[in-house]
Amino acid sequence: MALPARDQLKYWGLAAIVFSVVLWFLGDVLLPFVLGGAIAYFLDPVADRLERMGASRVMATAIITVVGLVAFVLLLLWVIPSLVNQALDLFNVAPTLFANLRDFLIERFPDLMDTESPLRQSLVSIGETIQARGGELLNTVLSSAAGIINIVMLFVIVPVVAVYLLLDWDNMVARVDELLPRDHAPIIRKLAADIDQTLASFIRGMGTVCIILGTYYAVALMVIGLQFGLVVGFIAGLVTFIPYLGALIGGALAIGLALFQFWGDWVSIGLVAGVFVLGQVIEGNVLTPKLVGSSVGLHPVWLILALSIFGTLFGFVGMLVAVPVAASIGVITRFAAQQYLQSRLYRGLSDQDRE
C-alpha cells in the first residue's frame, strides 16, 4: 500500500531541506564534484556513441580522456594565458577608454558634460573603479596562494571525478532505478526522462552552441584586428545560453571598443558589427535548431531567476546546480498542471456525480 500523500510530502520536504543544508555548508567542497558530474553528463552521449561503434565503455572513456587532455593542454598553453593577459589589459585601459568617451561627449555636448555634471563625474568614477577593482580582483585571484591551490585542486579533482563518473554512468543510473519506490517508479521514470530531455537540450545543446559561437566571435574579431577580441568572444559565448543576451553584450562591447580603436575606419567597424549579425543568423537558423531543438523547456526569465536565487544563496556552486533544479521544477510543475487539468477540482462534478 502506498504511503499517504501527507507522509510523502513530509519525506520529500525533508530531503529538500537536507539538500539545501548540505549545499549551504559544503558548497566549496562540492564544487569539483558538481563540475565533474556536469562534464560526465555532457560527455555521456559521446561515450554511448563510441560504444555503439564497437568500443567498450573503458575504451570509450579512455578515448574521451585522451582527447580532453590534449584539448586542455592546448588551452593551457595558448588560450588561457592570452585570455588572462587581455582581460588584465582591458581593465588597465578602461580608464583611457572612458576618458576618450568623456572627451567625445564634451566635444559634442558641452552643456551636458559640464565640469560639475553628474554624468561626467559618473564616467570618471566608473573608469577609476574598473581600473582599481578589476585589476585588483584578477591579480588577487591569480596570485594568492589560496586561489592557486583551489585552481590546482579543480584541475586535479574535476578530471578524476569526471572520468570515474563517465565510466560508471550507466551502472549508476541502473542502480538508482532499482531504488525507486515501486508504486511510483513509472511516473518517476517519465519525469526523469522529461528532465533529462530538457537538460540534454539545454546543457549539451546550448553548451555546444556557446562553445561554437564563442570560438567564432573570438577568432573573427582577432582576424579583424580588434584589441581584446579574445575576451569579447569569451564573454559573448559565455552568456549565449540566455537568448540574445550574448550577442547584445558582446556586440555592444565589441562595437564600443571598435569605435575607439577604428574611429574613422567605418569598414572595420562595420565588419565588427557584421560578425555579431552573422553570428545571430547562424545561431538562429543553424546551431539552435540542430543542436538544441525547437523547445528547450526553460524560459529565459525562469532561468535568470533560478541563477540569481541559487547564486545568492549558495554561491558559484548554487549557480551550477540552478540549471538542473530549474529544469526539474519546470518539468514537475508541468506534470502537476496536467494532473490538475484532469482533476475534479478543475473539471468539477460530472452530470453523473450531480445525480
Legacy VTK file of the C-alpha trace (Angstrom):
# vtk DataFile Version 3.0
C-alpha trace
ASCII
DATASET POLYDATA
POINTS 355 float
0.000 0.000 0.000
1.380 3.390 -0.978
2.207 5.966 1.664
-0.401 8.704 2.215
0.236 11.958 0.360
0.926 13.762 3.635
3.729 11.349 4.542
5.205 11.551 1.052
5.274 15.362 1.205
6.956 15.128 4.613
9.724 12.853 3.344
10.315 14.791 0.127
10.310 18.067 2.064
12.861 16.640 4.486
15.026 15.546 1.544
14.854 19.067 0.074
15.876 20.585 3.415
18.829 18.205 3.761
19.904 19.002 0.179
19.784 22.747 0.878
21.711 22.439 4.151
24.426 20.305 2.546
24.705 22.752 -0.351
24.912 25.675 2.093
27.687 24.276 4.295
29.638 22.171 1.782
29.300 24.287 -1.364
33.021 24.901 -1.840
33.866 21.267 -1.118
31.237 20.030 -3.581
32.373 22.310 -6.417
34.845 19.839 -8.039
32.306 17.028 -7.798
29.484 19.113 -9.286
31.752 20.193 -12.146
32.927 16.614 -12.668
29.348 15.369 -12.730
28.355 18.050 -15.233
31.267 17.116 -17.514
30.394 13.402 -17.272
26.746 14.139 -18.083
27.817 16.296 -21.020
30.081 13.582 -22.444
27.910 10.519 -21.759
26.261 10.598 -25.222
29.726 10.631 -26.822
30.700 7.545 -24.823
27.418 5.845 -25.772
28.050 6.548 -29.441
31.574 5.125 -29.239
30.112 2.008 -27.585
27.631 1.618 -30.445
30.600 1.810 -32.821
32.138 -1.226 -31.108
34.293 0.210 -28.324
33.946 -0.958 -24.744
32.968 1.528 -22.046
36.550 1.568 -20.766
37.920 2.196 -24.247
35.340 4.924 -24.927
36.215 6.646 -21.654
39.938 6.382 -22.452
39.472 7.935 -25.916
37.435 10.816 -24.484
40.007 11.342 -21.704
42.958 11.500 -24.124
41.148 13.934 -26.436
40.138 16.049 -23.435
43.704 16.153 -22.100
45.076 17.233 -25.485
42.444 19.983 -25.750
43.153 21.107 -22.191
46.920 21.294 -22.813
46.328 23.390 -25.934
44.054 25.722 -23.974
46.554 25.942 -21.140
49.453 26.764 -23.458
47.747 29.283 -25.716
44.190 30.362 -24.977
44.144 30.776 -21.183
47.333 32.927 -20.903
46.167 35.144 -23.764
42.708 35.425 -22.199
44.106 36.429 -18.808
46.545 38.948 -20.338
43.842 40.531 -22.485
41.484 40.742 -19.500
44.150 42.494 -17.404
44.970 44.842 -20.284
41.280 45.633 -20.745
40.927 46.577 -17.086
44.047 48.735 -17.299
42.987 50.531 -20.473
39.381 51.037 -19.333
40.077 54.474 -17.743
41.596 55.642 -21.041
38.535 54.460 -22.937
36.254 56.271 -20.537
38.429 59.384 -20.809
38.088 59.248 -24.602
34.330 58.830 -24.222
34.243 61.807 -21.869
36.213 63.960 -24.313
33.898 62.905 -27.146
30.802 63.837 -25.129
32.373 67.147 -24.070
33.039 67.979 -27.702
29.555 67.021 -28.890
27.508 68.035 -25.832
29.429 70.755 -23.948
26.474 71.818 -21.791
25.682 68.253 -20.750
29.276 67.451 -19.856
29.939 70.460 -17.642
32.658 70.072 -15.014
30.022 69.668 -12.296
27.791 67.458 -14.424
26.700 64.206 -12.701
27.239 62.320 -15.981
30.864 63.420 -16.249
31.554 62.582 -12.622
29.917 59.174 -13.089
32.093 58.363 -16.095
35.252 59.335 -14.218
34.176 57.286 -11.214
33.367 54.226 -13.358
36.745 54.345 -15.070
38.650 54.653 -11.795
36.606 51.867 -10.182
37.203 49.447 -13.056
40.922 50.108 -13.022
41.231 49.814 -9.240
38.814 46.981 -8.510
39.005 44.955 -11.713
42.757 44.625 -11.909
42.997 44.152 -8.158
40.419 41.350 -8.284
42.126 39.443 -11.097
45.565 39.861 -9.595
44.321 38.721 -6.172
42.612 35.637 -7.573
45.553 34.649 -9.735
48.364 35.439 -7.309
47.046 34.448 -3.897
48.191 31.129 -2.526
44.662 30.052 -1.704
43.488 30.877 -5.206
46.323 28.906 -6.782
45.649 25.917 -4.512
41.952 25.972 -5.345
42.661 26.178 -9.071
45.143 23.302 -8.869
42.662 21.238 -6.874
39.999 21.884 -9.511
42.362 20.889 -12.311
43.250 17.673 -10.467
39.970 16.584 -8.872
37.473 17.569 -11.584
39.003 15.386 -14.354
39.349 12.411 -11.998
35.734 12.703 -10.854
34.533 13.164 -14.435
36.405 10.077 -15.663
35.105 7.823 -12.867
31.521 9.060 -13.266
31.668 8.725 -17.051
32.981 5.173 -16.706
30.192 4.109 -14.317
27.383 6.352 -15.577
25.121 3.622 -16.946
25.645 1.440 -13.863
24.771 4.348 -11.554
21.593 5.105 -13.495
20.566 1.435 -13.332
21.277 1.322 -9.599
19.183 4.440 -8.943
16.356 2.918 -10.985
16.420 -0.176 -8.750
15.984 2.038 -5.668
12.883 3.828 -6.952
9.697 3.207 -4.921
7.779 0.573 -6.842
4.398 2.302 -6.644
5.732 5.476 -8.234
8.549 4.119 -10.419
6.722 4.591 -13.785
5.845 8.211 -13.035
9.319 8.966 -11.680
10.904 7.409 -14.785
8.690 9.557 -17.033
9.530 12.725 -15.102
13.223 11.803 -15.093
13.116 11.253 -18.856
11.471 14.665 -19.360
14.044 16.315 -17.088
16.871 14.568 -18.929
15.484 15.735 -22.275
15.276 19.306 -21.016
18.777 19.200 -19.545
20.181 17.495 -22.634
18.727 20.206 -24.841
19.968 22.971 -22.597
23.298 21.798 -21.147
24.541 19.719 -24.059
22.850 21.666 -26.833
23.316 25.195 -25.530
26.762 24.316 -24.165
27.856 23.292 -27.638
26.290 26.422 -29.123
28.145 28.595 -26.570
31.476 26.950 -27.396
30.973 27.267 -31.166
29.777 30.884 -31.051
32.403 31.941 -28.501
35.138 30.458 -30.675
33.667 32.071 -33.792
33.381 35.517 -32.179
36.915 35.375 -30.735
38.578 34.179 -33.940
36.625 36.550 -36.211
37.314 39.599 -34.019
41.029 38.778 -33.760
41.217 38.330 -37.559
39.675 41.782 -37.999
42.307 43.117 -35.600
40.116 44.180 -32.690
42.004 44.539 -29.448
40.685 42.298 -26.658
38.845 40.228 -29.282
39.528 37.027 -27.345
37.977 38.454 -24.159
34.942 39.801 -26.030
34.405 36.452 -27.755
34.735 34.607 -24.445
32.172 36.890 -22.764
29.751 36.676 -25.693
29.992 32.897 -25.832
29.675 32.542 -22.061
26.267 34.263 -21.882
24.882 32.928 -25.163
22.781 30.420 -23.198
20.400 33.329 -22.477
18.798 34.162 -25.851
20.071 37.384 -27.461
21.970 38.412 -24.319
25.313 37.081 -25.559
25.065 38.924 -28.869
23.766 42.061 -27.123
26.538 42.247 -24.509
29.308 41.040 -26.797
28.141 43.215 -29.699
27.877 46.343 -27.556
31.322 45.749 -26.037
32.948 44.910 -29.375
31.393 47.827 -31.260
32.272 50.192 -28.408
35.901 49.064 -28.498
35.896 49.232 -32.293
34.663 52.831 -32.239
37.658 53.854 -30.125
40.180 51.724 -31.997
38.939 52.194 -35.596
37.354 55.656 -35.384
37.030 56.883 -38.961
37.627 53.398 -40.403
33.957 52.582 -40.907
34.723 49.418 -42.848
36.415 47.810 -39.833
33.630 48.985 -37.526
31.080 47.551 -39.929
32.968 44.248 -40.032
32.867 44.028 -36.233
29.121 44.635 -36.249
28.699 42.157 -39.108
30.444 39.440 -37.081
27.667 39.552 -34.492
24.875 39.874 -37.062
26.209 36.797 -38.866
26.609 35.016 -35.532
22.944 35.615 -34.703
21.888 34.366 -38.150
23.954 31.200 -37.737
22.692 30.632 -34.208
19.021 31.155 -35.024
18.915 29.222 -38.303
21.561 26.504 -37.923
23.013 25.911 -34.448
19.967 26.214 -32.188
17.555 24.201 -34.394
20.133 21.441 -34.952
21.734 21.210 -31.502
19.040 22.418 -29.110
15.701 21.815 -30.811
12.574 23.874 -31.070
11.758 23.830 -27.356
14.247 23.799 -24.514
11.635 23.898 -21.762
13.482 26.581 -19.772
12.120 30.086 -20.153
14.908 32.703 -20.048
13.206 34.653 -17.234
12.794 31.485 -15.154
16.428 30.592 -15.799
17.702 34.045 -14.789
15.563 33.917 -11.622
16.922 30.475 -10.686
20.527 31.549 -11.325
20.036 34.701 -9.237
18.425 32.922 -6.287
20.786 29.950 -6.147
23.815 32.137 -6.831
22.876 34.462 -3.961
22.140 31.639 -1.532
24.846 29.122 -2.405
27.465 30.997 -4.448
29.053 29.609 -7.599
28.052 26.015 -6.790
24.466 27.192 -6.480
24.633 28.661 -9.979
25.831 25.298 -11.311
23.019 23.463 -9.517
20.425 26.074 -10.539
20.022 24.789 -14.096
19.135 21.151 -13.271
16.975 22.273 -10.334
15.171 24.797 -12.546
14.637 22.131 -15.210
13.328 19.675 -12.608
10.940 22.206 -11.097
9.714 23.162 -14.568
9.005 19.541 -15.529
7.301 18.783 -12.198
5.223 21.968 -12.494
4.028 20.988 -15.977
3.194 17.496 -14.698
1.262 18.975 -11.762
-0.598 21.281 -14.144
-1.627 18.301 -16.300
-2.817 16.438 -13.226
-4.799 19.485 -12.147
-6.487 19.782 -15.553
-7.622 16.166 -15.214
-8.747 16.524 -11.603
-12.217 17.116 -10.233
-11.003 20.395 -8.742
-10.630 21.777 -12.289
-13.307 19.820 -14.180
-15.943 19.998 -11.475
-18.660 17.434 -10.938
-19.866 15.471 -13.930
-23.573 15.060 -14.623
-23.454 11.550 -13.187
-21.865 12.832 -9.977
-24.525 15.546 -9.656
-27.244 12.924 -9.845
LINES 1 356
355 0 1 2 3 4 5 6 7 8 9 10 11 12 13 14 15 16 17 18 19 20 21 22 23 24 25 26 27 28 29 30 31 32 33 34 35 36 37 38 39 40 41 42 43 44 45 46 47 48 49 50 51 52 53 54 55 56 57 58 59 60 61 62 63 64 65 66 67 68 69 70 71 72 73 74 75 76 77 78 79 80 81 82 83 84 85 86 87 88 89 90 91 92 93 94 95 96 97 98 99 100 101 102 103 104 105 106 107 108 109 110 111 112 113 114 115 116 117 118 119 120 121 122 123 124 125 126 127 128 129 130 131 132 133 134 135 136 137 138 139 140 141 142 143 144 145 146 147 148 149 150 151 152 153 154 155 156 157 158 159 160 161 162 163 164 165 166 167 168 169 170 171 172 173 174 175 176 177 178 179 180 181 182 183 184 185 186 187 188 189 190 191 192 193 194 195 196 197 198 199 200 201 202 203 204 205 206 207 208 209 210 211 212 213 214 215 216 217 218 219 220 221 222 223 224 225 226 227 228 229 230 231 232 233 234 235 236 237 238 239 240 241 242 243 244 245 246 247 248 249 250 251 252 253 254 255 256 257 258 259 260 261 262 263 264 265 266 267 268 269 270 271 272 273 274 275 276 277 278 279 280 281 282 283 284 285 286 287 288 289 290 291 292 293 294 295 296 297 298 299 300 301 302 303 304 305 306 307 308 309 310 311 312 313 314 315 316 317 318 319 320 321 322 323 324 325 326 327 328 329 330 331 332 333 334 335 336 337 338 339 340 341 342 343 344 345 346 347 348 349 350 351 352 353 354
